[in-house]
Amino acid sequence: MQEAGIVNGDCWVACIDILGFRNHVLDFERQYGKGHLDIFVQNNYEDILDELEKRNKYWPDKVSIWWASDTFVFYTLDDSTESFTCIEQEATHFCVGLSWKRYAFRGALAAGQLYAEPERNILVGPSFIDAYEYAEKQNWIGFVLTPSACTKLQVLGLDPVNLPVTFAEYDVPVKKKEMTPTQSTEKLFAARIGRYPMVQKCITQMQSECKVRYPDEYETQQKSKYENTLKFICDTGNHFSVTSVVKNKKRKISMSKAHVYKRDHINTDEIIPARYLNTDDQIELARHCLEGLDKDFVDKVKEGDVIVAGEDFGCGSSREHAVWAIRGVKVQTVIAKSFARIFYRNAINNGFYIIESPDALEKINDGDEVEIDYKNGLIKNKTAGIDISFKPLPDFALEIINDGGLLEHITKRTTD
């Protein structure tokens, strides 16, 4: 990771703590005895640092990182809009990566004054204190914007209210204050971590493991943390917006831009080249989505956009990575004349909605604004002023998508 120079001024700061780190260390010592912490670092802590490095490689000149034990701090050179985008994505993706590795966390992103001198390991300032305190006070697994961050975003014209896909305003559970019989809440903007694949499942698995390994601690300290987290995911939607739209039978979603490719037989190697198949990290795969077809796609696509193509979309190899890459850039759906059968099934099995329409390619141009009525099978091309019908997916496929994918669907059905 590139080491930045001295920072002295207003910037963005994110603080993330790994929860239960003490138990991780003590459990290792009980199992292997004293004097072997080097093995713990090699087998456990390096895994966390690998996740950290994976996220920081995207903007090493924009975001710097400092860490000690179970605390990780991200900070920028300034408090610009661009810097917010970089640090928000790096910090959130680090949190998601931790959950995939079965590490619970809580974190916060603040704005304000900071003095950072990496060579002397100095990190002080109100913004760091603000981020640290808001990370510590939460009684769940989550990541929030502090009031100072929200105020700065409003100054920049980026009111968090207008970021409903990435953040949700929520009564965040905070730890009990002294002499307070029940937990209290504070209305904050919280990252919708449940929109990332497998996060809900991983948190549920962590909860089950905690029940078994630390039954007393679970009942007295941890139970509410997990229950609060899973409630938030259910309340705010545990998949990307299209799934919640279908699940809740709402007729429309927000306007979306169409990325149109007027050709047939777009294959999986064009969607995600084979050289990137050495990872199943959706965030990493997303950076190379459609690289074999359109090298500029990831730079111009926005969350909620749609892809429109011809016949036999997703032909070629059976790699699920193709679906993961498309889902990773937060495309809400792919509209094609037809799909390769394996891709079609992979999409459903991974909780990703796709639309077959024989007419869409001829009636939607690149850059058109479209609105999709999933319930009634209608694509509204707002730019051209025309409607295009399609046949909605069958009920059994919707059930799988609504549950988050085939594995989640089976798990839900076997535990209900």
N, C-alpha and C positions, 0 to 999 in steps of 0.2 A: 504494500500500500504506500502510495506516495506521501511523503511527509510535507505538510504545508508550512509556510512561514508563520510569523507571529500575527495573531489576530487581536485587534484592539478596537472594538466598536460594536455597533448593532449587527446582529446576525441571527440565524436560526439555530436552535440547539434542541436535540432530541436525546432523552435519557431512557435507557431500557435496562430493566433488571430481570435476571433469570430467577424465577421463583423456585424455592426448594433446593437451591444449590448446596446449602448446608447438608441436607440429607444425602445428596449425591456424593459429596466428599466423605462424610462419615460412614456411609454404607460401604464405600470402596475401602476405607481404612479397616473396617470391621472384617471385611472379606479377605483382604490381602495383608493386613498388618501394617504397622507403622514403617516409615522409611521407604515407601514405594509411590509417593505422590508423583514421581516422574512418569510412572506408568499411567497414572490417572490423567496426567496432562496429555500424554501421547495418544491414549485411547479415547478420552472423553473431551477434554478441553480443546484439543486441536480440531475436533469435529466442529465445535462452535466457532473457532477462528476461521476454519475453512468456509463456513457459511458467511461469516463477516466479510472475508476477502472476496467471495463470490459477488456480494452485493456492491462492495465499494469499487470494483473494477470499472463500473460504468461511468462514474463521474469522480475519479480520484483528484481532479484539479478543482472540483467544486465542493466536495464534502471530505472532511477529515474525521478521523475516528481516534478516540482515546478509550482505553479500558483498563479495569483493574478487577480481578476476581470475577464477580457476577454482575458487574455494572459496565455498561457500554454507552459511550456518549458520541453522538454524531454532531458536527457543527460545520457551519459554512463560513465563507469569507465575508459575506454581507447579508442583508435582509431583503434581497430582491425577489421578484416573482420567480425568476429562473432558479434561484437558489432554493426557494421553497419547494418547487417541483422536484428538484434533485434529492433533497434531504427527505422529503415525505415519502418518495418512492423507495429510496434506499432503506430507511428505517422501517417502513411498513413491510417491505419484502424480507428484511432480516427477521422481523417478528413472525411472519408466515413460515419462513424457513425453520425457525426454532420450533414452531409447533409441529412441523412435519417430522422433526427429529425428536419429538416427544419432550420438549422443554417448555414448561409454562413460563410466561413472561408478563410484565406489565410495563408500559412506557408512556411517555408524554413528549409533545413537541411544543416548544416555547419560542418566544422572540424577545430580543432585548440585548443589553450590553454583555459582552464577554471578553475576557482576556485569556488568550491561549498561547502558550509558548512550548511547542512540542519537544524541543531539545532539552528543556529543563523539566518536562512533565508537569507544567503548570496549567491549571484550568480553573478559573474563578470568574464569578460574575452573577448578577441577578438572573439572567436567563437560564444558567445552569441550575441555580437553586430552584427556580420556578419549575423547570422540567423535572428535576429530581423529586421535589415535594409532591407534584401531581402524579408522578409515577408511583410513589410510595403509598399514597392515600387510597388508591383504587382497591376494591375488594372483588376482583375478578381477573381474568386473563384478557388484557385489552391494551389499546393504544389510543390516546386522546390528544386533542388540541387544547392547550391551556388558554385561559381568557386572554393572555398577552398575545398569543399566536392569532387568535380570532380577531383581536383589535387590529393587529398589523395587516392581516389579510383584508380587512375592510378598507383600510387606508390604501391598499394596493388595488382595490376594486375586485377582490376575490372573496366576497362574503361566503363563509362556509355553508350558509343556507343554500347557496347555488352549487354546492358540491355533493348532491344527495347520493350519487353512486359510490363515492369513496368514503364519505363520512355521514353519519346519522346523528341528529340531535337527540340526546337520550338522557334519562335520569340515571346517571352512572352511580352504581353503588360504591360508597366509600366506607372506610373502616370506622368502627364504632369510636366515638369520642368517649373520654372518661365519664363514667356515670350515665352513659346513654344506653338504655336497655336494648335497643335495636339499631341495626345499621341505618345510616342516613344516605341520602343521595344528593348529587349535585348535577345540574343540567349542563352537559358538556357535549362537544362534538366528538364522537368516537369512530375510529376506523372500522369499516364494515369488513372485518377479517373473515367472516363467514362466506363472503362472495368468492373466496379462493377455494379451489377443489381440495377435498380431504381434510380441511381444517376442523370442521365440526366432528368428523370421525376421529381425528387424532386427539382432540380435546376429550371426547367421550372415552377413548382408550386410556388417556392419562388419568381420568377420573376413576376408572375401574381399577387401574394399577394402584392408585393412592389408597383406595378402599381396602385393598388386600394387604399392602405393605405397611401402611400406617393407619390402622383402623381407628385408634383413639384420636390421633391428630386429625384424621379426616373428619370425624364427627364434630370436633370442637373448633377446628380452624379452617379446614379446607372445603368442606361440603358446600358452604354458601358461595365460595369463590367459583366453583365449577357450575353450580346451579345458576348463578348470576350470569355467567358467560354464555351458557347454552340458551338461557332465556333471551339474551340480547340477540344471539344469532337467529333464533326463531322469530323474534319480534321484528327484526330488520331485514329478514330474507337471507337464507343460507346459500343462495346461488346468485348468479348474475341476473340482472333485471328481467330478462325475457322469461326465465323460469318462474319467478314470482308472479309475473303477469299471467302466464298460463295457469299457474296453480290457483291463483285467486280469482280467475275468470274475469279479470278486467279486460276491457275491450281494446285498449290502445296503450302504446308506450310512447315515449318522447320521440321527437323527430330525429331521424338518422340520415347520415350521408351514405350514398351508395358508391362502392368501388367496383367498377364493372370491367370484366375481362371477357371480351367477345370472342371466345374460342371454346372448343370442346376438349375433352380428355386432359384436363389439368390434373397432373398426377401427384402422388404423395411426395415424390422427390423434389418437385417444384414447390410444394407447400412447405416442406422442411427437409432440406438436403441430408443425405445419409451421414455426412461427416459430423452432424450434430446429434446423432442418435446414442451417443455415449452418456446421455443424461436423461432423466425423466422429470427434471425440474421444469415445471411449466413456465416459470418466469424467465428462465434462461432460453428455453425453446422459443418463447414469444419474440425474443430479440431477432430471430432469424426467420420469422413467419413469412412465407411467400418469397423467400430470398431467391429461389430458383426461377421465379416468374416475374417479380417486380422488386428490384433491390431497394426501391424507395418506399415500399409499402409501410414498413414499421414507423417511418418518420411522418407519414401523412395520416395514418389511421387514428381515429379517436374512439374512445370507449363508447360502445353503443352503435357503431357503424355496422353496415352490412356488406357482404360480398355477393356479387351477382355474376354468374358464369353460365356456360352452355351445358352440353350433355356429358355424362360420365365423369362428373367432378369427383376427385379423390381416387382415381384409378391407380393401378400400380401395386406397390407392396401393401401389406396389411398393417403397417405401422400405426399404432394408436397415437404416436407422437404428432401426426398431422392434425388430429383433432385437438390435442393439447396445445399445440402452437397457436392455432386459430383462437381457441378459447382464452389463451394466455394474453392476447392483445385486446381482450374484452370485446371482440366482435360479437354482436348479439345473435346473429344467424347468418347462414349461407343460403342464398337463393339460387337454384340451378334448374336447368331443364330436367336433368336426371342425375343420380348419384351412383357411383360404383357401390355395389351391394355391401362390400366389407366396410367401406367408409360410412355408409348409411347406418349400419349396425353399430359401428364404433362410436358414432356421434350419439346415438341414443343411449348406448351403454355408459357413456361418459357424461350423461346429463346435458347434452348440447342439442338445442332445437335447430332443425334444418327444414327448408321449404322446397318442395318440388313444384315448379311452375313452368309450363311450356311457353308462356308468353312474356315472362318478365324481362328476358334478355333483349327483346326487341322494343320494349316499352320503357326501359329505364336506361338512362345515359349516365356516364361517369360523373359523379358530383351531384346528381339529383338528390333532393331531400325526399325521403320516404317515411311513411308511417304505417305500422303493421297492426292489423286487427287479427290477433291469433285465434280468438274464439270463433269468429265468423269467416276466417279464411280470406282476408282481403288485404292487399297491398295498395296503399294510397300514394301515388306519385304526386307529391305536392308541387313539384317543379313543373311537371307537364300537365297537371290537372286531370289525371286519369286514374281509374281504379283497375287493379289486376287481381283476379280471383285465384285461389289455390285451395287444394284439399288439405284441411288440417290433419295432423298426425292422429292415428287411431288412439283410443283410450289407453290401451295397454302400454303404448310407447310414452304417452303423457305421464302415466303413473311412474314409470322409471325415471323420466326426466325430472318430474316434480320431487322425487326422493333424492335426487342428486346423482343418479347413475345406477347401474345394475347392482354393484356391490352394496351400496347404501340401501337400495330397494330390497334386496334379499335380507340384509341385516334387519331392516325395519319390519319386514313381514315375519321373520322368525322370532323376533323379540316381542312383537305386539301380543 
